[in-house]
């Protein structure tokens, strides 16, 4: 399959090239550039505001779910909310202490201490699972504790 294009002009007189438009003054171009940047920054700011509002709404929805969970089970487990409020700081203390121990051990190691797979695996066995599990538990008990505090504040207020 072949194509042939004829680019020759069908008009008898070739068009005279137009003179380029006179360039605008440099200060005018800079003013336009600054105005465009200002508009773009305003758009970015609006998007960030919308995103922040969305995140706030999601956080409130999540906390609301935990508060409803506590309210639903209040009759069957009346001390659960209070226990969550007491347990969270203790769990947080354990978590931070485990992190402190880990970073102190890392700081005391030589540069070549983790060059072998065995050394890396031993380090992960010692800290990885416990830190991951405590982090997960904190992510559950923390919102329950916060919801319990809010429920208590709503009852008092």
Secondary structure, 3 states (H helix, E strand, C coil): CCCCCCCCCCCCCCCCCCCCCCCCCHHHHHHHHHHHHHHHHHHHHHHHHHHHHHHHHHHHHHHHHHHHHHHHCCCCCCCHHHHHHHHHHHHHHHHHHHHHHHHHHHHHCCCCCCCCHHHHHHHHHHHHHHHHHHHHHHHHHHHHHHHHHHHHHHHHC
